[in-house]
Amino acid sequence: MKKLLLAALFLSLLLAACSSDSDTGENTEEEENNETAESEKDTDTSEEEKEVYSIGDTAVITSDLYEFDYEVTVNDFYFAEEANGKPMEDVMSTSDDDFKLAVADVTFKNISDEAYVPHDMYSANLSAIDEDGGEISYNEFFPEADEELAPGEEITGPLVYVERVDYADTFLLKFEMMSDEETHFELPNPNQ
């Protein structure tokens, strides 16, 4: 009888222990794997979603190739027939009225410890946001960025691109393109 009573007590303790594991929130291996996968998914999403800046915002960027820090502020974005005293005919060979000079007025500030010539050290490309992903335009000229910039100094001037005026509602100005430091400024088409 004692053996039967002990067996019944043991069985009830065993059942109580099994039911309390699931009641206290202890996870099965499958639940733990699902939670881990969900956590990794959240981490991947947050890494992919980098901040997109607008006109007037200042971004702190690290040069991917040269590993120095700089600040960029986009002050304005517009289309023009001339930029920095240079007419469109000097920049592009076509006389197509659909193309204009796309000008991003920017301020660069050297926040590193060393002097450098900005034009030699950064990359900035413009692309239209459309259903095809857009084409990339490359900076035509920015003479102010050809002078040495000491630590703490800043320069303001135009990044100039050749772009179709009616190509897209929005453009992306991309710094440090195709690197971990890629930074975007979203610029609305001023003609729309």
PEPEKA-V987463 format. One record per residue. RES is the residue in one small letter. SS is DSSP state (h for helix, s for strand, l for the rest). PSI is psi in whole degrees, 0 to 359 (NA if undefined). Layout:
RES,SS,PSI + RES,SS,PSI
This chain:
m,l,320 + k,h,321 + k,h,320 + l,h,320 + l,h,318 + l,h,319 + a,h,318 + a,h,319 + l,h,316 + f,h,316 + l,h,320 + s,h,323 + l,h,320 + l,h,315 + l,h,320 + a,h,319 + a,h,318 + c,h,317 + s,h,329 + s,h,333 + d,h,314 + s,h,333 + d,h,328 + t,l,0 + g,l,9 + e,l,135 + n,l,148 + t,l,169 + e,h,320 + e,h,317 + e,h,319 + e,h,319 + n,h,319 + n,h,318 + e,h,320 + t,h,315 + a,h,319 + e,h,319 + s,h,316 + e,h,322 + k,h,317 + d,h,318 + t,h,314 + d,h,317 + t,h,317 + s,h,327 + e,h,324 + e,h,331 + e,l,85 + k,l,156 + e,l,138 + v,s,126 + y,s,163 + s,l,176 + i,l,131 + g,l,342 + d,l,154 + t,s,128 + a,s,138 + v,s,123 + i,s,144 + t,s,127 + s,l,127 + d,l,321 + l,l,321 + y,l,354 + e,l,46 + f,l,156 + d,s,145 + y,s,158 + e,s,143 + v,s,132 + t,s,126 + v,s,115 + n,s,328 + d,s,161 + f,s,127 + y,s,166 + f,s,145 + a,s,164 + e,l,343 + e,s,145 + a,s,131 + n,l,36 + g,l,6 + k,s,118 + p,s,158 + m,h,324 + e,h,331 + d,h,339 + v,h,323 + m,l,151 + s,l,347 + t,l,151 + s,l,21 + d,l,124 + d,l,344 + d,l,342 + f,s,139 + k,s,173 + l,s,121 + a,s,119 + v,s,122 + a,s,109 + d,s,116 + v,s,156 + t,s,125 + f,s,138 + k,s,130 + n,s,108 + i,l,16 + s,l,183 + d,l,358 + e,l,151 + a,l,150 + y,s,163 + v,s,111 + p,h,317 + h,h,332 + d,h,348 + m,h,351 + y,l,164 + s,l,138 + a,s,120 + n,s,151 + l,s,135 + s,s,148 + a,s,143 + i,s,112 + d,l,182 + e,l,340 + d,l,358 + g,l,343 + g,l,163 + e,l,155 + i,s,130 + s,s,148 + y,s,146 + n,l,126 + e,l,316 + f,l,154 + f,l,76 + p,h,329 + e,h,334 + a,h,4 + d,h,359 + e,l,150 + e,s,138 + l,s,115 + a,l,160 + p,l,133 + g,l,346 + e,l,158 + e,s,157 + i,s,151 + t,s,137 + g,s,182 + p,s,132 + l,s,123 + v,s,131 + y,s,159 + v,s,124 + e,s,152 + r,s,131 + v,l,320 + d,l,17 + y,l,321 + a,l,162 + d,l,334 + t,s,145 + f,s,154 + l,s,124 + l,s,117 + k,s,126 + f,s,145 + e,l,46 + m,l,142 + m,l,36 + s,l,173 + d,l,338 + e,l,9 + e,l,129 + t,s,135 + h,s,138 + f,s,123 + e,s,122 + l,s,117 + p,s,145 + n,l,117 + p,l,345 + n,l,6 + q,l,NA
